[in-house]
Amino acid sequence: MSVPPPTFDHNAELAACARGERSALHRLYEQESRFLLGVASRIVRDRSAAEDVLHDAFVAIWSKAASFDPARGDGRGWMCSIVRHAALDVVRASGRTVGVDEDALDALQEADPPAAPDMLDAFALRSTLGRLDDCLARLDVAKRNCVLFAYLDGCTHAEIAQRLGAPLGSVKAWIRRGLASLKECLA
């Protein structure tokens, strides 16, 4: 009979970091670096830049650990928000531009658009965000996924509209209403 592995306690490890225990930061890195690198990569869309973001984020996690408040949310979600903000800062500073050669552009325009991702799967991948998870679950699928695409994947409103095949105005409204509902739920 196999014993399930113990649940990783992000909050306790962050508290240990706040006390200056370097081994706690190492445990956090071992546990979350792959996931957080994925968050950064989806936003900056460059592996090297994502690795830099991850490094800077863990420095920030170490230096800001004392400001983490478990009453306001889960430690993993707090870490994810630090990575997300750092990645978005890199994108804003660099002014994201993507070059495409003419043949590739023609091929993309002729191809059938990809099917919209399964909205419930997008949510399931991010379902370990603590209290925020409960509040996200209360949103309807469109609002929830617009918020997730914007804040975890770093998509613009136009990119979200394209992913969902929805009008830009609707996407903006869903994000605004979704954020208002989350704020009310978390208050």
N, C-alpha and C positions, 0 to 999 in steps of 0.2 A: 504494500500500500504506500502510495506516494504522498508526502506531506506538501501542501501548496506553499510556495514561497511567501515569506511575510510581506505585508504591504509596506512599500517604501514611504516613510514619513517625511515629506518635504518640509513641513512646518518645523519639525524638530531639528532637521539638518540646518535650516536657515537660522534657527535660534542658536545653534552651535556655532555657525559662522559669525553671528553677532557677538559671541563670546570670544572670537578669535581662534577657533579651532579649524586649522587649515585642512585637516583630514575630512571635515564635514563638506568643505567646498569640493574636495576631490571626489567624495561619494556622490554629491549632486552632479558633478560633471560626468562621472561614470554612468549615472542613471539617466541623465537627460540630454547629454550632448548630441546624440544622434537626432532625437526629436527636434531639439532647438535649432540644430543646423538645418534641418528640413524647413522649419519655419522661416529662417533667415534666407535660405536658398529660394524659396517660393517668392519672396519679396524682392530681393536684389537680383535674382536670376543670373548669378555668377558665383561659382564655387569658391573662388579665392576671396572675393568680397564677403561672401557668407561666412567663411572661416574667420575673417577679420572681425566681422560683426559678433560672432560667437565669442571670440576672445575678449573683445571689449565689453560684451554683455556680462561675462563671468567676472570680470574685474568690477563692474558695476554691482553685480549681485553680492560680491564680497564686501564692497565698501558700503552698500546700502542695506545690508542684511538687518541691521538694527532698526531700520524704518519699516520692515515688514510687519504687518498687523494681521494675524490669523483671523481676527474677528471680521475683517473686511473681505476675506476670500482665501482660497487655497494657495499654498506656496508655489505649486506648479504653475498655476495661472499667473501669479505675480512674476515668476521668472519668464514666462512666455511673453508677458507684456513688455518686459525690459528688452528682450530680444526683438520683439516686433517694433518697438519705438526706435531702437538703434538701427535696425534695417531700414525703416522708413526715413530716418535721418540721412542715411547713406544715399538712398534713392533721390531724396530731395536735393542733396548737395551735388549729386552728379547729373541731375536732369536726365532721367532715363530716356535713352534713344536706342532704337533697334534698327540696324541696317539690314535690308533684304535685297538680294540681287533680283533683277527683272524676271529671270526664268522662274525663280522660286515664288515670286509674287504672282505671276501668271498661273502657276500650278495651284497655289492656294485659292485663287479666285475661281478656278474651274472646279475645284474639288467640292464635294458635298460638305456642308458644315457639320462638325462633329456633334453628336447627340449631347444634350445637356447632361452633365454628370448627375448621378443619382443623388438627390438632395439629402436623403436620409443617411447615405454613406458619408457624405461630407460632414454631417453632424456627428456621426458615430466616431469618426477619427479624432474629434476634438471633445469627446464626452467626459474628459477627466479634469474639467476646469473648476471643480468645487461648486460653491454656491451659484456661480455664474451658469453652470451647467443646468441647474434647476430652472433658472430664469429663462435661459435659452430654450429649454424644452417647452415652455409655455407659449412661445411665439409660434405663429403659423410658419409653415415651411419657407415661403417666399421671403418674409422678413428675416427669419433666422439665417438663411443662407446668404442673403445680401449682406448682413452684418458680418458673418464669418468670412465671406470673400473679401470684404473691404478691410477688416481689421486683422485677420490672420494671414490672408494671402496677399494683402497689400494691393488689391485690384482697385482701379479707378471706377467711377460710376459707369463710364462707357464700357469698360471691360466686363463689368458685371452684367450690364444690359446685353452685351454680345453673348456671354456665356449662357444666360438664361433665355435669350431670345425674347426679351421683354422691352417695352419702351423705356427710354432713359428717365423720363419723368416718373414713371412707376417705381423704378429702382430707387431713385432719390427719395421718394415718399416712403417706400418700405424701410429704407435705412433710417430715416428720420423718425418714423413711428416705432420701429424696432428699438432704436436707442432710447426713446422716451419710455417704452414699456420696460426695458432693462433697468433704466434708472429708477423707475417706480418700484420694480421688484426688488432691487438691491438696497433700496433705502430702508 
